[in-house]
Amino acid sequence: MLPARSRLAARYVGTAGRELTRLALPNGGPVTSARYIPSLGFEIHPLVEKRPDPDLGPYEEFRSDASSSYHALEIEGETSPIDGLDVRAAWTWSHAIDDVSDVFKTSGTSPFAQDELGRHGGPRAERASAAFDVRHRFVGTAVYSPDWGEGPAGTAGRSPA
């Protein structure tokens, strides 16, 4: 049973992003036709023929075809079990999904869509948990403010001399 001075709240939060900017390499990405092997020197590979336009190297362009979504359930409670003590706690379950959070190379991820690296599925193959996704978050606080009472006039809060 909750004390008389308590509150419990639950809420849903959701957002959606459409036409978000993402970096694209439409001519096959950073794939090169040459690689260096210490024992052999430079070795040429026929990877250029796999590019959509074999006469053109890699180039970058910004597109506005990415999307994102965020869903969260927030539960928050607060109570004052005794005079001067306030206790608050909040828990959030959330899920951030997108196909664009890796615009720059961070934490070992590639900013290029799978189809740009020669894999099938296109940018939709990138739709998954966002790089910044945090599923559970718990925060709790307790504040105690004792009532020191009133002493003689003008001495509230002072220690006796």
N, C-alpha and C positions, 0 to 999 in steps of 0.2 A: 504494500500500500504506500503510495506516495504521500509525503507530507503535504499539508494544506497549501503551502506556498511553492508549488511546483508547476512546471510547464513542459509539455512534450509536443514537438512539432515534426511533421514529415512533409517533404516537398520533392517535386520532380523538376529538374532543370534539363532543357534540351535545346540544342542549337544545330543549325545546318549551314554550311558554307557552299556556295555554288560559284562556278566560273572563277576559281582561285588560280593564281599564277603559278606555273611550274616551269622548270627548265627542261628543254627537250633538245635532243641531238638526232634530228630526223634522218641523217645519212649514216646510221650504223654506230654512232657513238665514238668513243675514244679508241676504237680498234685500230691498230697499226699493221702495216704489212711487213714490218721489219722488227726483229728482236735481236738482242745481243746475248750470245752464249760465250762465256769466257774461253772455252777451249776451241770454238769454231769462229769466233768473231761475229759479225753481223750475218743474220740468216734471213732471207726474204721468203715470205709466205704468201700464198695466193688469197689472202683475206680481203683484198681490195675488191675482188669480184663479188663478194657477198654484200657489198653496199648497194642500196637502191640506185645510186648514181655512181658507178665506179670511176668516173672521170672527176669526181668532186670529193674532197677530203671531208673530215668531220667539221661541222659548224653547229653553233648553239642558237636557239631561238626560245623566246618566252612565249608560252601558250596560256590561254585562260580556259583550260578544260579540266581542271582538277576540282575535287569536292571533298568535303569533310562533314562529320557529324559528331555530336557529343551528347551523351545521355548520362544523367546522374540522379541518384536517390540520396537525399540528405535527411538524416534524422538527428534532431537536436533536442536536448533536454537540459533543464536547469532547475535547481531547487535550493532552498535555504533551510537545511535541517535544524540548525540552531541559530539564535540571534547573532548576527555579525559574520556568519559564514555563508558565502555564496559559492555553489558548485555548478559548473557547466561542463557539458560534454557534447561533442558532435562527431558523427560518423558519416562518411560519404563513400558510396560505391559509385564509380563512374567508368565510362568507357569512351575513349576518343578514337575514332576511326577516320582514316584519310588515305589519300594517295599522293600526298604532296609534302609531308612534314620533313622530308630529307632533301631540302633544296640545296644544302651544302653538305660536303662530306663530314659527317660527325659520327663518332662511336663506331667507326668501321663500316658504315653503310654507304651504298652508292646512291647519288642523287638522280641517277638516270633510270627511266622506266625499263622494265624487262624486255619489251619489244625492241628498245634501242640497243640492247646488249645482245641481240640475236635470239631472244627467247620469245615464245608466242604468248598471246593473251593481252597484249597491249597495255596501256596505262591502267586498265581495270585490274590487271594481275597484281598491281601494286596496292590495291585497296586492302588495308589491314589495320591493326592497331597502330596508332600514331607513335612517333618516336618519343613523345612526351607523355604517353598514357600512364596514369597511375590509378590502379583499380580501387584500392582501399586507403582511406585517410582517416585517422582518428586524432582528435584534438580534445584535450581536457584542461580545465583550469579550476583552481580553488583560491578564493580570496577571503581572508579573515580580517575583519575590521573591528577590533574590540571597542566597546563603549567604555571609555575611561571615566565617564561621569563628570560632573561639575564640582570643582572645589570652591574655595572662597572666591568672591568676585574678582575677576581679572587674573585668576591663576589657573584657568583650565589648561591642561596639557603640560604644565610646568612641574618639575620635581620640587619637593619641599627643600627649603634652604636650611 
